[in-house]
Amino acid sequence: MKKYFLHIIVLILVLTGAGWEAYAQILPDESWNLVDVSENSVHSYTVTGDKNMALASEFAWVVSGGILYTDASATLIAGDGTTVQVNGEIGNKSTLFVKWDVGGAGLGYVYAYEISSFGCQQPITLQSKYTGVRVNKIAEATARFLAEETDYCSDDGGILLEVELKGLAPFQLTYKKDGITQSPITVLQTDLKDLDTDGDIDDYELNITGWAGITAETNVVFMIETISSDGTVGSIGSFDKHTVTIHPLPIVNDIEY
């Protein structure tokens, strides 16, 4: 009886061994390019197989730190989400999408390899069998004002609102002025400074003009509406609103004599 069960176990290992080889959850090459992505963002990846194949191959995909999808809107999971084997398309290519939303910020990777229409593939130990990329998942974008209020004189001609932006630049920022949505702003990494002197270059000066000539004390309320990065909408921090008080210039009365 024991011998019978042993044969069954060996048969199962033989039949499933190829699948285990195809979906080994390892990083084949630690020297692959490392690229930054925003946490929860969706990116497409395309692998091109052997161009000499008369028939399209199949491609095995493996991801760590995200979920594999067949569509850009990340609604149709490919395989079990972390491994899948798909048929090649025209040109012997395969394209899948990854939503980088597993495990939070940190490192991840995605790779693929080719299996011919006859079931042939390179040895599992051959590093060049695999093609892939490593990713550095950066926490999704956040935005907040550095202060809740500031005071300006009407002759300044403009004000600078200091906004802290964390995440992966470039950022897309929208805000309201007295309840009215203003034109969106794209903030590049080169636009950022360390305005709060905390050692992080993650602050932006939003330049608002048009205050000269005000003759009465005026309050203008600004509110951060949205912040996004790498196609992913982020969150607004503690200081989402900022009130600017514009003070008129004093006018001297006639001298008495």
C-alpha positions in Angstrom: 0.0 0.0 0.0 2.8 2.4 0.9 4.5 1.6 -2.4 1.3 2.4 -4.3 0.9 5.8 -2.6 4.6 6.5 -3.4 4.0 6.0 -7.1 0.9 8.3 -6.9 3.0 11.1 -5.3 5.8 10.7 -7.9 3.2 10.9 -10.7 1.7 14.1 -9.2 5.2 15.6 -9.0 6.0 14.7 -12.6 2.7 16.1 -13.9 2.9 19.3 -11.9 6.6 19.9 -12.0 6.5 22.0 -15.2 3.9 24.3 -13.5 6.0 24.7 -10.5 9.0 25.6 -12.7 6.9 28.1 -14.7 5.7 30.0 -11.6 8.7 29.9 -9.3 8.3 33.1 -7.1 11.9 34.3 -7.3 13.7 37.3 -8.7 15.8 35.8 -11.5 18.1 38.8 -12.0 18.8 41.4 -9.3 20.6 43.7 -11.9 17.4 44.4 -13.8 16.5 48.1 -14.1 14.8 49.6 -11.0 12.1 52.1 -11.9 9.9 54.2 -9.6 6.1 53.7 -9.6 3.4 55.2 -7.4 1.7 52.8 -5.0 -1.7 51.7 -6.5 -0.7 52.9 -10.0 -1.3 50.7 -13.1 1.4 50.1 -15.6 1.5 48.0 -18.8 4.4 45.6 -19.7 5.0 44.0 -23.0 7.4 41.1 -23.8 8.4 40.1 -27.3 9.3 36.5 -27.9 11.4 34.8 -30.5 10.6 36.4 -33.9 11.6 33.2 -35.8 8.7 31.2 -34.3 6.2 30.2 -37.0 3.4 30.0 -34.4 2.9 32.3 -31.5 4.3 31.1 -28.2 2.8 31.2 -24.8 4.2 33.5 -22.1 4.5 32.8 -18.4 4.2 35.9 -16.2 5.1 36.4 -12.5 4.6 39.5 -10.4 5.6 40.3 -6.8 4.1 43.4 -5.1 1.2 43.8 -7.4 -1.7 42.1 -9.3 -1.7 41.0 -12.9 -4.6 42.2 -15.1 -5.5 41.8 -18.7 -6.9 45.4 -19.1 -5.7 48.9 -18.4 -8.6 49.6 -16.1 -7.5 46.7 -13.8 -10.8 45.0 -13.7 -10.0 41.5 -15.2 -7.4 39.6 -13.2 -5.0 37.5 -15.2 -4.6 34.0 -13.8 -4.4 34.0 -10.1 -3.2 37.6 -10.1 0.4 36.8 -9.4 1.1 34.1 -12.0 -0.4 33.4 -15.4 0.4 31.7 -18.7 -1.1 33.4 -21.8 -1.1 32.9 -25.5 1.1 35.2 -27.6 -0.5 37.9 -29.8 0.4 39.1 -33.3 4.1 39.5 -33.6 4.7 36.9 -30.9 4.1 39.5 -28.2 2.3 39.5 -24.9 1.1 42.5 -22.9 -0.3 42.5 -19.4 -1.0 45.2 -16.8 0.1 45.4 -13.2 -1.6 47.3 -10.4 1.1 47.9 -7.8 -1.1 47.6 -4.7 0.3 44.6 -2.7 2.4 45.0 0.4 2.5 48.8 0.5 5.5 50.9 -0.5 8.7 49.0 -1.2 10.3 46.8 -3.8 8.5 44.6 -6.3 9.1 43.0 -9.7 7.4 41.6 -12.8 8.9 39.2 -15.3 8.0 36.9 -18.1 9.4 34.1 -20.2 8.5 32.2 -23.4 7.2 28.7 -24.0 7.0 27.7 -27.6 3.8 26.3 -29.2 5.4 22.9 -28.9 6.0 23.4 -25.1 9.7 24.0 -25.4 11.4 26.4 -23.0 14.9 27.3 -21.8 16.2 25.7 -18.6 14.9 27.2 -15.4 18.5 27.9 -14.3 19.3 30.0 -17.4 19.1 33.7 -16.3 18.6 35.0 -19.8 15.4 32.9 -20.1 13.7 35.7 -18.1 13.0 39.3 -19.0 11.7 41.7 -16.4 12.0 44.9 -14.4 12.2 45.7 -10.7 10.1 48.5 -9.2 10.4 50.8 -6.3 6.8 51.5 -5.1 6.6 55.0 -3.6 3.7 55.8 -1.3 0.8 57.5 -3.1 0.8 61.3 -3.3 -0.3 63.5 -0.5 -0.6 67.3 -0.4 -1.1 69.9 2.3 -0.5 73.6 3.0 2.5 74.2 5.4 0.4 76.7 7.4 -3.3 77.5 7.9 -3.0 81.3 7.3 -0.8 84.1 6.2 -0.9 87.9 6.0 0.1 90.1 3.1 0.1 93.8 2.3 -1.8 94.9 -0.8 1.3 96.3 -2.4 3.0 93.0 -2.6 1.3 92.3 -5.9 1.1 88.6 -5.2 1.3 85.9 -2.6 3.2 82.6 -2.3 1.3 79.7 -0.9 3.6 77.0 0.5 2.4 73.5 -0.3 4.0 70.2 0.8 3.8 67.4 -1.8 4.9 63.9 -1.0 5.1 61.0 -3.4 6.4 60.5 -6.9 6.8 63.6 -9.1 5.4 65.0 -11.3 2.3 65.9 -9.5 -1.1 67.1 -10.8 -2.5 69.6 -8.3 -5.9 71.3 -8.4 -7.2 73.9 -5.9 -10.0 76.2 -5.2 -9.9 80.0 -4.6 -13.0 81.2 -2.7 -14.8 78.0 -3.7 -14.0 78.3 -7.5 -11.8 75.6 -9.0 -8.7 77.1 -10.6 -6.6 75.8 -13.6 -4.7 72.6 -12.7 -1.0 72.7 -12.1 1.7 70.2 -12.9 4.6 70.2 -10.4 7.9 68.8 -11.5 10.6 67.4 -9.3 12.7 70.5 -10.2 10.0 72.8 -8.9 10.3 71.4 -5.4 12.3 73.1 -2.6 12.9 72.6 1.2 10.8 75.5 2.3 10.2 74.2 5.8 13.9 73.3 6.3 13.1 69.7 7.4 15.7 68.3 5.1 13.1 67.0 2.5 12.9 68.6 -0.9 9.1 68.3 -1.1 7.7 71.8 -0.9 6.2 74.0 -3.7 5.5 77.7 -3.9 2.1 78.4 -5.5 2.4 81.9 -6.9 -0.9 83.8 -6.8 -0.9 87.3 -8.3 -3.3 90.3 -8.4 -3.5 91.8 -4.9 -2.2 95.3 -5.5 -4.7 98.1 -5.0 -6.9 96.5 -2.4 -8.2 99.3 -0.1 -10.0 97.2 2.5 -8.9 94.2 4.6 -9.8 91.1 2.5 -9.8 87.4 3.3 -9.2 84.9 0.5 -9.7 81.2 1.2 -7.7 78.5 -0.7 -8.4 74.8 -0.6 -6.5 71.9 -2.1 -9.0 70.0 -4.2 -7.1 67.0 -5.6 -3.6 65.7 -5.8 -2.5 62.9 -8.1 0.7 61.2 -9.3 1.5 58.5 -11.8 -2.2 58.3 -12.7 -3.2 57.6 -9.1 -5.3 60.0 -7.0 -3.7 60.7 -3.6 -5.0 62.2 -0.4 -5.1 65.6 1.2 -3.2 66.1 4.5 -4.1 68.0 7.7 -3.9 71.6 6.3 -6.2 71.3 3.3 -7.3 74.9 3.7 -5.4 78.2 3.8 -6.7 81.7 4.5 -4.8 84.7 3.2 -5.6 88.1 4.7 -4.7 91.0 2.5 -4.2 94.2 4.4 -4.5 97.6 2.7 -1.7 100.2 2.8 -2.1 103.0 5.2 -3.0 106.4 3.8 -1.5 109.4 5.6 -3.8 112.3 6.4 -2.8 115.9 5.6 -0.4 117.5 8.0 -1.9 120.1 10.3 -0.1 123.4 10.7 
